[in-house]
């Protein structure tokens, strides 16, 4: 049986990028499907997608929402769609080419071939692989991940990464209705829940390139949500019971996380039992 792969791409005012991105994804060797979750863009993003649907009626899907509702809710709506349609692997991806479509194959291989439940396209697993960001933004992002690791204990270098592949078992296990955050903090919360539930996680080194077209959606409010939200998330976790993996790819190997090309990584992580305490 051929795996069903769905890439969820939230959009808001991405008319300059979305057509080229769809074409780049559909040129890949794997038969990916794409779900665009558009928050009522006024620049015609949804209309462009509809035109593309005439060319790719079986592979391109569109979910239109009435207003700008946040990154986190866009992914949650996409996750629910993916589970309802029984996709095997579900991806998060930005619409602005900051995530290289070619790396989708590497995330798939990490999950399908290597048996991981979550593969993260990581900017920081091998130093700092970011192109065209100002130094201040790099430091903010990098230090945010250090902060998250210190507060939560999660052994992931790029805690705010938004380029990921989930096996469907992860999304079936996590209570999507209980997720609290919208921006950066949503990305952290998903990784934290995945880790606490004992799923196998791998960071795959990627190069992140800042957008060349369109406008960034980053704001100080999103960053503040991440900083203060992490503290709230950690406190709530002390009173929460995390469920073990549901039909994990390799549910008998719950005692480790892995990161690319680091054979000593297992020695630096907590076991599944410790993480669940």
Beta strands, then each sheet from edge to edge (+ up, - down):
strand 1: 5-11
strand 2: 33-38
strand 3: 60-64
strand 4: 89-92
strand 5: 118-122
strand 6: 130-131
strand 7: 164-167
strand 8: 201-205
strand 9: 208-209
strand 10: 258-259
sheet 1: 3+ 2+ 1+ 4+ 7- 5+ 8+ 10+
sheet 2: 6+ 9+
end
